[in-house]
Amino acid sequence: MRDERTIKLLYTKGNMVQHSNSVQIMAYICGVILLPVYALGPLSMIYLSSNRIADGDWQTLIFLFFLCSALVYFCGKYFFLLVRFLRSLKFSFTFDSKGIVLCKNGQSSFYAWSDLKNSKEYANCQMYCLVDSNGEHLFSIWEYADNYQEFRDAALVHIGI
């Protein structure tokens, strides 16, 4: 682990990745629109299809079951990703060839590139999630963040993702 002075030096010298105020506002607007859709969409489909259960044939029932199951899965997944992203909007980090320094709630923490091997890209959400070696979510980065492309190039070189 690095000492506090080294972390502060890296944090002030590295490339800062953060979401600007306009990106944060846009993300919150998307959240206000999409969170109810993700939460209530599957429930409304289940409610609307419940009227068909009593008088439906078995093919229709199987189709409705799989349709509702798929909606619950995908909407639940995107709901979870969006909530996790909105929680980390105010965080920022810097990076260099050794790793990243994450500034979260006024606390700075260093993570080596090797600690970030579990990170994952969600291309359909335009999002990249930093996950440490313990599986703990650190930060979700939207592709509209400042210095996003430079970070993605560095992540591709250092961790292959």
FENZIGI-V608726 format. One record per residue. N is the residue number from 1. RES is the residue in three letters. PHI is phi in radians with two decimals (none if undefined). OMEGA is omega as a letter, one per 40 degrees, with the letter a starting at -180 (NA if undefined). NEAR is the number of other ideal C-beta (glycine too) atoms within 8 Angstrom. Layout:
# FENZIGI-V608726
n:res:phi:omega:near
N:RES:PHI:OMEGA:NEAR
N:RES:PHI:OMEGA:NEAR
This chain:
# FENZIGI-V608726
n:res:phi:omega:near
1:MET:none:a:3
2:ARG:-1.48:i:6
3:ASP:-1.35:a:6
4:GLU:-1.11:a:5
5:ARG:-1.12:i:6
6:THR:-1.14:i:9
7:ILE:-1.11:i:13
8:LYS:-1.12:i:9
9:LEU:-1.12:i:8
10:LEU:-1.12:a:14
11:TYR:-1.15:a:11
12:THR:-1.50:a:7
13:LYS:-1.72:a:7
14:GLY:-1.35:i:11
15:ASN:-1.36:a:9
16:MET:-1.47:i:9
17:VAL:-1.94:i:13
18:GLN:-2.71:i:9
19:HIS:-1.65:i:13
20:SER:-1.19:a:8
21:ASN:-1.07:a:5
22:SER:-1.17:i:6
23:VAL:-1.18:i:11
24:GLN:-1.11:i:11
25:ILE:-1.10:i:8
26:MET:-1.09:i:9
27:ALA:-1.16:i:13
28:TYR:-1.16:i:10
29:ILE:-1.11:i:8
30:CYS:-1.07:i:9
31:GLY:-1.11:i:10
32:VAL:-1.11:a:8
33:ILE:-1.38:a:8
34:LEU:-1.47:a:10
35:LEU:-1.04:i:11
36:PRO:-1.11:i:8
37:VAL:-1.13:a:9
38:TYR:-1.16:a:12
39:ALA:-1.39:a:9
40:LEU:-1.72:a:8
41:GLY:-1.01:i:10
42:PRO:-1.10:i:11
43:LEU:-1.14:i:8
44:SER:-1.19:i:8
45:MET:-1.15:i:11
46:ILE:-1.12:i:9
47:TYR:-1.11:a:7
48:LEU:-1.16:a:7
49:SER:-1.44:a:11
50:SER:-1.15:i:7
51:ASN:-1.20:a:6
52:ARG:-1.51:a:10
53:ILE:-1.14:a:9
54:ALA:-1.17:a:5
55:ASP:-1.96:a:4
56:GLY:-1.61:i:9
57:ASP:-1.45:a:5
58:TRP:-1.19:i:6
59:GLN:-1.16:i:6
60:THR:-1.13:i:9
61:LEU:-1.12:i:11
62:ILE:-1.14:i:8
63:PHE:-1.05:i:8
64:LEU:-1.12:i:12
65:PHE:-1.08:a:8
66:PHE:-1.20:i:8
67:LEU:-1.12:i:10
68:CYS:-1.14:i:12
69:SER:-1.11:i:8
70:ALA:-1.13:i:8
71:LEU:-1.10:i:11
72:VAL:-1.07:a:9
73:TYR:-1.12:a:8
74:PHE:-1.21:i:8
75:CYS:-1.16:i:13
76:GLY:-1.12:i:10
77:LYS:-1.09:a:8
78:TYR:-1.25:i:11
79:PHE:-1.08:i:11
80:PHE:-1.06:i:8
81:LEU:-1.10:a:13
82:LEU:-1.20:i:13
83:VAL:-1.11:i:9
84:ARG:-1.11:i:11
85:PHE:-1.15:a:12
86:LEU:-1.11:i:10
87:ARG:-1.19:a:6
88:SER:-1.81:a:12
89:LEU:-1.08:a:10
90:LYS:-1.44:a:6
91:PHE:-1.34:i:11
92:SER:-2.61:i:10
93:PHE:-2.68:i:13
94:THR:-2.02:a:14
95:PHE:-2.50:i:11
96:ASP:-2.56:a:9
97:SER:-1.26:a:4
98:LYS:-1.66:a:6
99:GLY:2.83:a:11
100:ILE:-2.18:i:12
101:VAL:-2.07:a:15
102:LEU:-1.64:i:13
103:CYS:-1.81:a:10
104:LYS:-2.32:i:10
105:ASN:0.96:i:4
106:GLY:1.40:i:4
107:GLN:-1.89:i:6
108:SER:-1.88:i:9
109:SER:-2.35:i:8
110:PHE:-1.65:i:12
111:TYR:-2.30:i:13
112:ALA:-1.24:i:8
113:TRP:-1.01:a:11
114:SER:-1.15:i:7
115:ASP:-1.34:a:9
116:LEU:-1.87:a:17
117:LYS:-1.12:a:7
118:ASN:-1.48:i:8
119:SER:-1.08:a:12
120:LYS:-2.49:i:8
121:GLU:-1.77:i:8
122:TYR:-2.02:a:10
123:ALA:-1.10:a:5
124:ASN:-1.24:i:4
125:CYS:-1.78:a:7
126:GLN:1.00:a:8
127:MET:-2.35:i:12
128:TYR:-2.26:a:13
129:CYS:-1.87:i:14
130:LEU:-1.49:a:15
131:VAL:-2.26:a:11
132:ASP:-1.41:a:11
133:SER:-1.17:i:8
134:ASN:-1.53:a:4
135:GLY:1.52:a:6
136:GLU:-1.45:i:6
137:HIS:-1.24:a:9
138:LEU:-1.81:a:11
139:PHE:-2.82:i:11
140:SER:-1.93:a:12
141:ILE:-1.98:i:13
142:TRP:-1.50:a:12
143:GLU:-1.18:i:8
144:TYR:-1.56:i:8
145:ALA:-1.21:i:12
146:ASP:-1.11:i:8
147:ASN:1.08:a:9
148:TYR:-1.09:a:13
149:GLN:-1.14:i:6
150:GLU:-1.11:i:8
151:PHE:-1.13:a:12
152:ARG:-1.09:i:9
153:ASP:-1.12:i:8
154:ALA:-1.15:i:10
155:ALA:-1.13:i:13
156:LEU:-1.12:i:9
157:VAL:-1.21:a:5
158:HIS:-1.52:a:8
159:ILE:-2.13:i:10
160:GLY:1.35:a:4
161:ILE:-2.07:NA:7
